[in-house]
Amino acid sequence: MLESNRAQGGLICAASLLVALIFIAGLLSGSWWAVAIPVALLLSFVIGLVFWVGWTIMTVDVQTEDVEASREVDKQSEDTLDPKE
């Protein structure tokens, strides 16, 4: 398993170098697409990430009764462990 992880890491490094070379070649050729495409991808990723965070906050299931009951149990257990008398 360790060797396959290293191989995957090597492939990721090689792919990132290839993308970097293509990007640099695009910049040197004067193509604005070399800038526009990565910016569009990054912006899309950030927008998707912000949407996911909002969706997670919007759909989280909060059960306040359970939290209050848990606090009462914790308070009762503290009273039995640390009597004030």
C-alpha positions as CSV (number, residue, x, y, z in Angstrom):
1,M,0.0,0.0,0.0
2,L,2.9,2.4,0.8
3,E,4.4,1.9,-2.7
4,S,1.1,2.6,-4.4
5,N,0.8,5.8,-2.4
6,R,4.2,6.9,-3.4
7,A,3.4,6.1,-7.1
8,Q,0.3,8.2,-6.9
9,G,2.2,11.0,-5.3
10,G,4.7,10.9,-8.1
11,L,2.0,10.9,-10.7
12,I,0.4,14.0,-9.1
13,C,3.8,15.8,-9.0
14,A,4.4,14.9,-12.7
15,A,1.0,16.1,-13.7
16,S,1.4,19.4,-11.8
17,L,4.7,20.0,-13.6
18,L,3.1,19.2,-16.9
19,V,0.3,21.7,-16.2
20,A,2.8,24.3,-15.1
21,L,4.8,23.9,-18.3
22,I,1.7,24.2,-20.4
23,F,0.8,27.4,-18.4
24,I,4.2,28.9,-18.9
25,A,4.2,28.1,-22.6
26,G,0.8,29.8,-22.9
27,L,2.0,32.9,-21.1
28,L,5.1,33.1,-23.3
29,S,3.1,32.8,-26.4
30,G,1.0,35.7,-25.3
31,S,-2.3,33.8,-25.0
32,W,-4.7,35.3,-22.5
33,W,-6.4,31.9,-22.2
34,A,-3.4,30.8,-20.2
35,V,-4.5,33.3,-17.5
36,A,-8.3,33.1,-18.1
37,I,-8.7,29.3,-17.7
38,P,-6.8,28.9,-14.4
39,V,-8.6,32.0,-13.0
40,A,-11.9,30.7,-14.0
41,L,-11.2,27.3,-12.5
42,L,-10.0,28.8,-9.3
43,L,-13.0,31.1,-9.1
44,S,-15.4,28.1,-9.8
45,F,-13.7,26.1,-7.0
46,V,-14.0,29.0,-4.5
47,I,-17.7,29.6,-5.4
48,G,-18.4,25.9,-5.0
49,L,-16.6,25.8,-1.7
50,V,-18.6,28.8,-0.4
51,F,-21.8,27.2,-1.6
52,W,-20.9,23.9,0.1
53,V,-20.2,25.7,3.4
54,G,-23.5,27.6,3.2
55,W,-25.4,24.4,2.3
56,T,-23.8,22.6,5.3
57,I,-24.8,25.4,7.7
58,M,-28.3,25.6,6.2
59,T,-29.0,21.9,6.5
60,V,-27.3,21.0,9.8
61,D,-29.7,19.3,12.2
62,V,-29.5,21.1,15.6
63,Q,-31.3,19.5,18.5
64,T,-31.3,22.0,21.3
65,E,-33.3,19.7,23.7
66,D,-30.5,17.1,23.7
67,V,-27.9,19.7,24.4
68,E,-29.9,21.1,27.3
69,A,-30.5,17.7,28.7
70,S,-26.8,16.8,28.4
71,R,-25.9,20.0,30.3
72,E,-28.3,19.1,33.1
73,V,-26.8,15.6,33.3
74,D,-23.3,17.1,33.4
75,K,-24.4,19.5,36.1
76,Q,-25.9,16.7,38.2
77,S,-22.8,14.6,37.9
78,E,-20.6,17.5,39.0
79,D,-22.8,18.0,42.1
80,T,-22.5,14.3,43.1
81,L,-18.7,14.3,42.5
82,D,-18.0,17.6,44.3
83,P,-20.3,18.0,47.2
84,K,-20.3,21.5,48.6
85,E,-21.0,20.4,52.2
